[in-house]
Amino acid sequence: MAGDPNEKTIFDKIVSGEMPSHKVYEDERVLAFKDVNPKAPTHILIIPKNKDGLSQLRLAQAPQHVELLGHLMCAIAKIAHEQNLGDYRIVINDGPGAGQSVYHLHAHLLAGRPLGWPPG
């Protein structure tokens, strides 16, 4: 079951300012904020401001998605450095069986405790 790429999500409302968030980073393409239900001492969500049809990672096929995803990863590295995180994990859930509940592409930045392997 895939999310409708055009459906307005809670993350769209955060980007537009309709819903509050505890922002930790923002640039022209991405927004990062603290997760309201953290799974680690540091749990930051990083989202593209313009979803551009990316309700799920599996929909990343257009050339502009390559640049957006690269920008997202570089923003994560910058956030981790600015937050002095040291070791951290990046998680992108794709689909309900993987735990995706908001259909707006997003990455979870987790840190602050030992993160076991395998996850889940």
C-alpha positions, -999 to +999 in steps of 0.1 A: +000+000+000+016+032-011+007+067+001-008+091-023+021+113-034-002+143-036-019+139-002-011+166+023+007+152+054+015+164+088+050+171+075+036+194+048+018+212+076+050+216+095+068+230+064+039+255+058+039+266+094+004+253+101+018+229+128+046+237+152+078+218+154+111+220+173+133+229+143+170+220+145+180+228+109+166+244+078+179+254+044+163+261+010+155+224+004+152+205+037+138+209+072+149+190+103+130+189+136+129+168+167+106+137+166+077+141+191+079+104+199+117+098+201+132+063+198+166+075+210+179+104+231+185+122+198+158+116+172+156+141+144+134+139+113+148+153+081+123+160+053+124+177+019+104+209+020+090+202-014+078+165-015+080+165-053+060+133-055+082+115-030+058+100-006+081+070-004+117+064-013+107+038-039+092+066-060+126+083-064+131+080-102+133+115-117+167+131-122+158+159-097+153+132-070+190+123-073+200+158-064+174+161-036+184+128-020+221+138-022+212+171-006+192+153+021+222+131+030+246+161+031+222+180+053+221+150+077+259+150+079+258+187+087+232+183+113+251+154+130+282+176+131+263+206+144+247+185+171+280+169+180+265+134+177+295+112+171+280+079+161+245+079+146+221+059+125+200+070+095+167+052+089+143+056+060+112+034+063+095+026+029+060+012+032+038+001+061+056-032+065+088-013+072+071+011+097+063+040+075+034+059+089+037+094+072+038+093+034+062+122+029+098+110+024+118+114+056+149+102+073+153+095+110+186+105+126+191+085+157+219+089+183+227+091+220+225+054+229+240+021+215+219+011+185+218-027+181+221-047+149+201-060+133+175-033+139+138-040+143 
